[in-house]
Amino acid sequence: MPELRQRWLPFSGLEFPVSARGPAYGERHALYQRYRHKLVINPDLTRALVSFQGNKSAPFYRWFKYKEAFSSEFITYILDHFQVHSGKKWSVLDPFAGVGTTLTSATKAGGQATGIERLPVGIAVMNARLKADLVSIVRFRQTLARLRNECIHNDRPQQYLFPHLKITQKAFSPETEKGMSVYHGFVETIDNPDVRFLFRFALLAVLEETSFTRKDGQYLRWDYRSGKSVESRFDKGAITEFWLAINRKLEMMLEDIEHRDGGRFSSNATIIEGSCLSELLRFSEESFDLVVTSPPYCNRYDYTRTYALELACLGYSEAQVKSLRQALLSATVENKSKRARLAKLYKSLDRESFYDQMEECFERQGALREVLSVLRNARDLGMLNNNNVPAMVEHYFFEMNLVVHELARILSPGGHIVMVNDNVQYFGEEVPVDLILSEFALHAGLKVDRIWVLPRGKGNSSQQMGVHGRNEIRKCVYVWSK
Ligand SMILES: C[S@@+](CC[C@H](N)C(=O)[O-])C[C@H]1O[C@@H](n2cnc3c(N)ncnc32)[C@H](O)[C@@H]1O
């Protein structure tokens, strides 16, 4: 795959170590010196490009606000950069597909796209995109008209009760719960399965705006009006009335469905519901020309809490949410080691030697050993605000090491892997996620072409800033090739 022009600047703004207490030598410093010339600031990579912001008003992407997504323009930028859409057929994979931004944009550009996603919320959004290609516009429009006629007085019989989880109790006003119940009853009367799916999906897509919650950075924040005892008096502002929200959503969906252009998504996208930690093993070598992805960051972010309303609405029980949390890539302090299970999986596939090589790469990664040792010492001295942070970091890298090795295996020669990820910091110590993962990539036989650094990094948390001073942490896009 050829590459386009360059207007990147040498990276010099953030010198290593950014640690307020770490020494200017050691494994991480040596690693940084090795990769210094690969780190370049790419002024094209604004934060809007690698975040959901750019999707807010784009057709289809605007159906569901998934703050963890990157923008469709980011994919277009990458496809242009590698000129993949010129000439022959090409295929792209996103092993952490989220709501399918990679798939939607790549299929639009003429590629074959495969996405793996474990969170049912992302799967529902991708399936809605699929249905959007297939659904009869006339039937959708008629059903919307019927909804307006039949539900206008909000007085249809209500049998449905929103299936709350413990942490979603009190998320809606009684009026909203009543509206949801009436709406749910209506959806059950829809005969056409595609229309029914999309109307059900519309409910999923208005939960946040009609609730007392907001997905804010790391948490699901609760408005004081919910009656939940919350520490700070958070006011999310106007809360959209249920019928207004659902009508607006369905109108928006209809508008996009009316303007769909040929149904490329449904014929060229493959959606796999599962964990990439096992699903990647199913692909044979050299299956994809390009991988564009953004894994969860190693930042304690818990998707199952942030998307608790949606999971409840999808019928997830407490036990199912718990097991879902464990199935996701380890990035929370509650995640337990998946190591024994993964070892067993490789053994059952007669791939023990591949597994052993990966394990050795993981065990020998000096900078990672250094980070883990600093964090464990801090934990033993009672200086971490959560004692499971070292284990979380360890699990994160163990699993990402496996992902990187599998991606290297299934990438075609000449192909590229593009990965968006943030570095993180604990106890004032930077964890150079970009460099450690690039070391794994090298071990897996890939070439580290460069690490694009976003012009603006990310500040450390206010809690950490108070103790360790202000550090800017690199936000990066890695470019590896085979
Ligand atoms: C940063 S988001 C990616 C968002 C995506 N780029 C988009 O535009 O929608 C990371 C995604 O990885 C998913 N994920 C976490 N663990 C996973 C696993 N083991 N297998 C597959 N997906 C996983 C999360 O549910 C989340 O949707």
The ligand as an ORCA input file, in Angstrom:
! r2SCAN-3c Opt
* xyz 0 1
  C     -12.632      2.864     21.821
  S     -14.000      1.838     21.483
  C     -13.938      1.686     19.723
  C     -14.937      2.565     19.049
  C     -14.949      2.434     17.539
  N     -13.682      2.861     16.964
  C     -16.080      3.244     16.944
  O     -15.814      4.158     16.147
  O     -17.235      3.012     17.316
  C     -13.447      0.248     22.005
  C     -14.480     -0.833     21.777
  O     -13.903     -2.094     22.101
  C     -14.953     -2.923     22.588
  N     -14.351     -4.093     23.251
  C     -13.835     -4.189     24.496
  N     -13.347     -5.415     24.714
  C     -13.555     -6.122     23.589
  C     -13.255     -7.444     23.194
  N     -12.652     -8.295     24.030
  N     -13.575     -7.842     21.946
  C     -14.189     -6.991     21.084
  N     -14.519     -5.720     21.408
  C     -14.203     -5.291     22.640
  C     -15.731     -1.989     23.491
  O     -17.007     -2.478     23.741
  C     -15.707     -0.709     22.661
  O     -16.851     -0.617     21.856
*
